[in-house]
Amino acid sequence: MIDSVNFFGLLGGFLTTIAFVPQVIKSWRAKSVKDLSFLWLIIFNSGVTFWLIYGFLKSDIAIILANSITLILASSLLFMKIKEYYS
């Protein structure tokens, strides 16, 4: 059974992670990320990476799960931005 503290952590992580899905889908379909700031993508991906490291250091499954998935989604946008820039 999950306790209420972990429930809120998992729910918050789920909601902030799933918020990226529409942007990734839209960017993928449009094959464009021109409206996304490169600097924002760098800063955000860096921040999520540090949150993931923190989650591992704390052995906090909510932080690890949410930030692992968020990093995959945010990194896909960053890679699309880099590819678009060099195309």
Residue pairs with C-beta under 8 A, 6 or more apart in sequence:
2 10
6 61
6 62
9 60
9 62
9 63
10 61
10 62
10 65
10 66
12 62
12 66
13 62
13 63
13 65
13 66
13 67
14 66
16 66
16 70
17 66
17 69
17 70
17 73
20 70
20 73
20 74
20 77
21 73
23 77
24 73
24 76
24 77
27 33
27 36
27 77
27 80
28 76
28 80
32 84
33 77
33 80
33 81
33 84
34 84
36 77
36 81
38 81
38 85
41 74
41 77
41 78
41 81
42 78
44 74
45 71
45 74
45 75
45 78
48 67
48 70
48 71
48 74
49 67
49 71
51 63
51 67
52 63
52 64
52 67
52 68
52 71
54 60
54 63
55 61
55 62
55 63
55 64
55 67
56 64
